[in-house]
Amino acid sequence: MARNTERVKDMIVNSSRGKYNFTLRSHEEDPSDSHDLDYKVINETWMENVYRIQKQHFDSSRVFVDIGANIGSVSIYVDSFNKELRDHEKITVFAVEPEPNNLQLLHSNLASNPIQRITVVDKAIWYENKDVIISNKGGNSSIVYSSDVQQTTVQAITLENFFNIYGIREVDVMKIDIEGAEFDLIINTPPEILAKIKYLTLEFDKSFDGKFGMMVEKLAKQFGIEILGSPERGGYIYAYRY
C-alpha cells in the first residue's frame, strides 16, 4: 500500500485481486482530521479487515449493504471479490452515503477503479422516512439534533423502505458505520426487518445513555453476537443471525 506523506491525497492498494486507487481529502482541501480518517478507513478495510467480511459470507442472496459507505473503501473491497466469482455468483453492492463531501469522493473512487456491481444510494438509512440533518464532518458525519455544527439536510428512508425500493429479500452482509446513529437505528427497526440480515458487522460509538445495552439486547434475540470493545470506548459488533 502506497501513501503520499506530503499531501495525503492519493493511495494505491495492491491486493491479491488487483490494484485499486483511492482519492482522499488533503490537508489543503480539508484542515480537519478527515484526511487521516480516510487513510485509516482504507487501511482498516484492506489490511486489517476490521469488519471481518469474507468472500464465503456471500452464499445466499449475494447482496452487500454498506450503510455509511464514506469514500467507498468497504464497498470497493467487497466488489473486488467479484473478480474471482462466476457471473451467477457475483455480489451486488449497495453503497449508502448521503453526506455531500463523502459522496463526491465515493463517486470519484468508483470511477477510478474496475468496479462491477456497485449501486450508490445517496440517502440516509434511519428508522423514519423523513428529512434529517447530518453534520458536515467528512468521515465523522452523522445525524445530529443540534444547530451548533455545520449541517446538511438529506432524505432518510427506513431499512424496510430501502429493501422494498431495491427488491431486496435478504442481505448476506450488512455493514453499519454511522457515527453514533447506529443505536437509534437498530433499537427502532422492527425485528422482522432485521431478520432479513444474515450477518451484521457494525462499528459502534461510545455510549453513556444506556442505548448500547438496549441495542445489544435487541440484536441478541435474533443474532449470535461477538462484541469487540465496550460502550465506554466504542468498538465493533459481529452478529450472525440464528
Helices and strands as residue ranges (DSSP letters): E 2-3, E 10-15, E 18-23, H 34-43, I 44-48, G 55-57, E 63-67, H 73-79, G 80-84, G 87-89, E 92-96, H 100-111, E 118-121, E 124-125, E 130-135, G 138-140, E 151-157, H 159-165, E 171-176, H 182-188, H 191-194, E 197-204, H 211-220, E 223-230, E 234-241
